[in-house]
Amino acid sequence: MSDFLIQLSSAPSRHGLVDRNDGDYDRQLRSLAVYLRQPGLVQGAVDFNEYLETISPAVHTLSFLHLLRFQIQHLQRKTNTDVPNDFLPGGSLWKHAVRFLRSFDPVQVRYASSEWRQLIEFVVSTAQSISKPVLAVQVIRDALKRLNTAGVFTSTHLILVRIALLSSSYTHALPVVDEILCHFPIGIEHVPADHLLCSQYETSTGIIMGTSGFSTNLTYRDYLQFYLYSAMIYMALKKWEQASHCLTVVISAPTANSISKIMVEAYKKWILVNLLGHGKLSSIPSLVAAHVSRVYLSLARPYISLAEAFEKGDLRRLNTEINLGQSIWRADHNAGLVSQVSEAFDKSLITKLGRTFSALTMSDVLQRAKSFPQGAQDVEEFVVSLVMSNELKATVSHSASNETSTMLRFPLRTQNHGFREEYIRARLVRIRAALQIISRGIAQTEQALECSQENLHFLAKNQKWNGNSEKPGAVGSSEADGGGDIDEDLMGEGH
């Protein structure tokens, strides 16, 4: 086994080293990966626990991952079970897997991307086999953050949001859900010939390719499901604006003819989320095609009627709509959201008073909000709960002259303006980060298109059309003359 150990230590991590030769390091890692994948490398009876204890997953990531795989396969054959006891939470292999996923070298793991993804999937299936998916949520989140997919959507993202919902571990998934995912793994045909996995890249699109193994084959449905599940996580945390954004991504997805069930489901939730977050029935985003809007309006009629009653402040009609649609809410798995609509209606009545008055007594609140369903004492308790939870920007105090009279005071507009500025500033920071990611993606796409075979054929045809194939600067002039009109045609529908 001495030669085997020498091979395992042949390509340590370069983290922190000054001397960086990408070509040599790429050859070392590729050679080690080929060596570790060769069939019959180790005997089935070999126990690798000792090596796993001594080798650092941060320094020898590639070797550690394959040793872990060897040990899992060895125990599966030995015990004749898919999940050996040692890999159950608390077992030695589980601890090794968790240690690896939280400390691996992101560069070395690019040379074993399929094995990395398979370990992720095995950790998830193991946690689910004992009905404790929560044990896998933080591990998978940490692994994704360490890999740094930087805007590239993978199958592991979908796995994370799914098990976060199953285990109600909503806050644990937020660091990944809050990311802006605007890329799919690219195809190998878009990768330059001199591409080295160990090189530094501004974006992860050069690392997470469709053939790399970091992700399974993705479909249109996977992308929609990810944003629907992300919205459900935000709903559980009452982050209505973020939930609305995710649902808008789903309902605005381009479609030719048929509309997926996921999109219809997202639209129904989108109506309820906007009621709970903004107290109104929002208009369908302009990005949604006219024929898609008609389908939404026809299939979500009970939700629209509910929203109209809410917006008009008609409590009697609202309760009627809620009661009549009980079977619909349950069938659509939206009963929980609808149950919050009544409380949101009460909150909306109180909030609207702040647009007109700066201060009111609780008896005035009850008189002004005539459709408020509760009595004076209940109103005070409800308002106090809203203020304490910071859902209502106001203060509650007793009058100095009459201690039995409780006053509700709304903040001055100047104060509201300050809060608004802070909110806008935070939004601008997020938008700037998103634009930077999109800008890098556009630059990379332009570079790929310029070098593509289709573009070269197009330039050659343009030269022939203009009769400039032998004139100096013909390529540049053809690109300017012929390319502009076609670009406008291609972008016309998008605008």
N, C-alpha and C positions, 0 to 999 in steps of 0.2 A: 504493500500500500504506500510505500515511500514515494514512488514515482507519481502516484495518484495525488498525494498531498502537495508535491511540488507543482503539479499542474494547477491545483486549486488555488495556489498562492501566486500564480504567474502574472496576474493582471490586477493589482490592487487599485483602489480608488485614487484618482488624481486630485481629490479635493484639497485645496490649499497649496498645491505645488505650483511653482513658478514656471518650470520648464514644461511647455505644452506642445507636443507634436501630435496633431490629430491623426495624421496618416499612420504613424507607428502604433498609436494606442488603438485605433480602429482595427488594425490587423491583429493585435494581441487579443482583443475582446472577441473578434469573429473566430479566431482560431480556438479560443477557450470554449466558446459556445458550441462549435462543431464537435469538439472533443467530448463535452459533457452530454451531447445529444446522441452520440454514436450508440447503436444497439449493443447490448452485452457488455457495457463498460464495467458494470459491477455485478457481483453475484447476488442472487436473491436473498441470501441469508445474512448479508452484511448489515450490521447495526450502526447507523450513522449518528446516534445520539451524542457520542463523545466528540465527534467533529463539530456538531452543531453547537456544543457548549463552548468550544474553544475558538471557532471562527467568528469574526465580527460581520454582521450583515451590512454594516455601513461601509466597511473597507473592502470586503470580498462579496459584494452583493450577488454577482452572477453565480459564483460557486455555492453560496449559502442557499440560494433559491433552488438550485438543482439538488443539493443534498437534502433539503426539505422534501422535495418531490420524491427522491429515491426512498426516503424513510417512510413516507405516506404509502407509497406503492408496496413497499416491503411488508408493512403491517396489514395492509388490505389483503394481500395474499396469505399472510400468516393467520389472520383471524377470520378470513372469508367474509368480511363485512365491508360495506362502503365507507362507513365512518368508524375508524378504530377508536377505542376508548381513550387512547392517548391524545387524540385530536379533539375530544370533547372539551368544552370550557373548563379550565382548571388543570387539564392534562399537560404533559411536557411539550407535545407537538403544538398544541394550541398556543402555549406561551411563546414558542419559537416563531410561530406564524405572526402573532401580534407584534413581537419585537421586530421582526423583519419589515412588516408593512408600515411601521412607524419610524424606521431608521434607514431604509434602503437608499442606495446612491441612485438618484434619478437618471444619471447618465448611463451607468452600467445596466440598469434594468431595461433600457431600450433594446438591448441585445437578447432579452428573454421576455418580450412583451406578452407572448401567448401564455407562457408559464405564470407570469404575474397575474394576468386576468383569470386564469384557471384557479389560482390560489384564492383570489378574491371570491370567486363563485363558490369554491369549496367552503370557505369560512362562512358565507351566507347560508348555504344549504345545511351546514352543521348546526348553526344557531337556530335555524328553523326546525330542524329535526327534533330539538328538545323544547320547541315552542318558546324560544327566547331570542327572537330576532334583534331585540334591543342590544344584545351583546356584540352584534356585528356592526351596528350603525356607526359608532364612533371610530371603529377600526377602519372601515371603508372610507369614511370621510377624511380621516388623517392620511390615508394612502393616496386619495385623489388630490388632496392639497399638496402633498409631497411631490407627486408626479408633476403637478402644475400643468394642467391641460390648457390653460390660458385661452378660454373661449371655444375650445373644440369639444363638441358633444360626443360622448361615447356611451356604450351600453352600460358601463359601470355607473354612470350618472342616473340612468333609469332604475337600476337595481337599488341604488341608495335611497331615492325618494320613495320607492315602493316599500322597502322594509322600514323606513322611517314612519310611514303611514300605518303599517301593520303593527308597529310597536309603540305608536303614539310618541315617538322620540322627535318631536317637531323641531325643537331648538337645536338639537345636535346636527341636523341636516342644513341649517341656515347658511353656514359658511360656503357651502357648495351651491345651494339653491339661489343665493344672492348673486352669484356670478352671472355674467352675461355670456350666453352660449350662442355664437353666431356662425360657427363653422361645423361642417361635417368632416370626418377623416378624408383626406384627398386620395385620389387614385395614384398608383405607381407611375402612370404615364406623365404625371405632372411633376415628378421629382427629377431634379437635375442629375446628369450623369455623374458628377463629382460629389454627390451627396454623401456625407459622413454622419452617422448617427451620433457620434461623440462630439460633434462640433456644437458651438453655441448658436442658438436661433432666437430671433426676436419674438417669434410666435411659435406655438406648438404644432402648427399645421405641417411643418417639415419633419416632425417626429411621429405624430399620431396619424399614420396613413391607413388607408383602407385595408392594406395587406400586412400591416405591422403586427397585428395581434392584440393590441391594446383594447380593441373593441370588436364585437361580433358584427355581422352585417346589419346595418341599420335600415329601417324603412321609414316612410312618411308617418306611419302610425306611431312609431316609437317616439318621434320628436313631439307629436301632439300629446301623447300620453305623459311625457316628462313634464310639459308645461301644465297639463291638467292636474297632475299629482302635486306639482310645486304650488299651484294655486290652492289646493286643498290643505297643504301644510300652512300656508299663510292664513287661510280661513280659520283653521284651528287656533291660531295665535291671534286672531282678530286683526290681522294686518290687511285691512280691506283694500288699500290702494295697491299694494304689491300683488294681492290676489287678483284684482281687476286687471292689472297689467298682464299677468300670465294668461288669464282667460282671453284677453284681447288678442294675444298672439295666436291662440288656438282658433278663435272664431274668425280671425282675419286671414287664416292660411289660404293660399291660392288653391283653387280647385276648378277643374274644367267642367265636369257635368255632375257627377254624383257627389253628395255631401256625406261625410262620414258621421257615424253615430257619436263619435267623440266630440265633434264640433257642435252638434245639437245639444249634447249634454253640457258642454262648456257654456253655451249661450244661456241656458236656463240658470246655471249657477251665476253667470255674469249679471243677470237681472237682479238676483237676490243680493249679490255682493255689493252692487251699486246702491241698492236700497239701504243696506246696513251701513255702508261707508259714507254715502253722500245724501241719503234720504230722498232720492228721486229716481225716476225711470230715465236712464241715459239713452240717447239716440245711438243707433248702430254706427260703429266707426265707418268712416268714408272709404277705408280700404276694402270693406266687404262688398263683393259684387252684388248687383241688383237681384239676380236670380237666387243668390244665397240668402239675401235678406228676406225675400219672400218666403223661403222655406222656413227660416227661423221664426218669422211672425206667425206662420200657420201652425207650426208644431209646438210653440211655446205660448199659446193663447192664454191658458190659465195663469201663467206667471205674469203675463202682461196685464191681465185684469187685476191681479193682486197688487202689482206695482202702481197701477192707476189709482186704485182706492187709497193706497198709502200716500201717494203724492197729493191727492186732493184733500187729505185729512179726514176722510169719511170712515170713522171707526166702525160703524155698524156694517158698512159694506165690506170693510177689511176683514172683520171677524167672519162674515158670511163666506167670503172667498177662501179664507183659511180652512173653515170647516168643510166646505164643499169639495175642496181639493185634497183632503187627507190621503185618499188612496193614491192620488197622483204623486204627492210629495214622497210618500213611502216607496212607491215603485221606482222613482227617480233617485232615491237615496238623498233627498233634500229636506227631509222632515226636520232635521236638526237646524238647518238654516232658517226654515220657515218659522220654527218655534221662536227664533230670535227677532223676528220681524215685529212682533207686538211690542217688545221692549224698545226696539229701535223707533217705533212709532211714538211711544211716550217721550223718548229722548228728543225726537225731532220737534215735538210740540214745545218742549222747554227751550230748545236751542233757538227756535224761531222768535221767541219772545226777546232774546238778547239782541236781535236786529232792530228792535223798536225801543226797548226800555233799557235803562242803565241799572235800575234797581226796582224790585217788587217785593211785597210781602207774600207769604205762602198762600194766603187767602186770595190775593190778587192773581197769583199764578193759576190757581184753580178756577177763578172766574174768567180769566182771559183765555185759557185753554179749555173751552167748554166741553170739548169731546174727550177730555182726559178722563179715563175710566175709574180713577181712584179718588178716595176722600182726602181731606186736608192733611191728616196725620200721615197717611200713606204717601202723599205727594212730597212732604218734607223728607221722609226717609228715603224716597227714591232720588230726590235731588241731591241729598247729602251723599248718597252712594255714588252718583255720577261725578260729583266734585272730587270725592276722595280717590276715585279711580282715574281721575284726570281726563275723563271722557267729556266733561263739561268745563269749559274755561270760565269759572265763576267762583265766588266766595259766598259762604253762608255765615250770617252773624245775627245776634239778638240785638234788638233796639235798646238803647240805654234807658229810654223812658218807659218801655214796655217789654219786659223780659219774655213775655209769652208770645210776642210777635217776632217771627223769624224773617230776616231779610235775605233776599237773593240778589247779589250784586254782580253784574257782568263787567268785565274789564273794559277800560276805555279803548277807543279805536286806535289811539297812538300805540298802546301796548300791543294790540292785535297786529298792528303794522310791523312792530318789531319781531313778533313771532313769525309773521309771514316772511320777513326778510331772511330769517334764519332757515326757514323751511326751503325757500327758493335757493339759498346759497348751497344747502346740502344737495338739492336736486341738480344744480349746475355741476357740482363736483362729480356726481354719478354720471351725468350725461357726458361730461368731458372724458371720463375714463372710457365710456362706451364708444365715443367717437374715435378715440385713439386706437382702440382695438379694431374698429371697422376700417380706419385709415390704413393700418398695417395690412389688413386683409386685402384691401383694394390694391395696394401697391404690389403685393405678392401675386394677386390674380392677374394684374396687368402684365407683370413680368412673365408669368406662365403663358398667357395668351400671345405675347409677342414672339415667344420661342416655339409656339405650337405649329404643327404641320399644316393645320388649316389656314393660319395666318400667312404662312410662307406661300401657300398656293394662291391665296387671295392677292397678295402683293404681286406675284408673278402675272396673274391674269390682268391686274390693273395696268401693269406696264404694257402689255400687249394691246389693251383697249385704247390707251392714250398714245400709242406709238412711240413711247419713250424708253423702250427697253435698252437702247444703246446710248442714251444721253446721260451725261453726268448728273447725279442727284435725282435719277429717275425714281428710285424707291421712295425717297422722301416726298417728292411731289405727288406721286400716285397715292401715297397714304393720305396726304392732305386732301386731294381732290375726290378720291373715291370713297375713303373711309368715313368721312363726316356724315354723308347722307344715310349710310347704312346704320351707323351708330344711332342717329336720331330715330330711324325707323324701329330699331330694336328697343330703344328706351321709351318709345311713344306710348306703348300700352302700359308700361309701368307707371307713367305719370297720369 
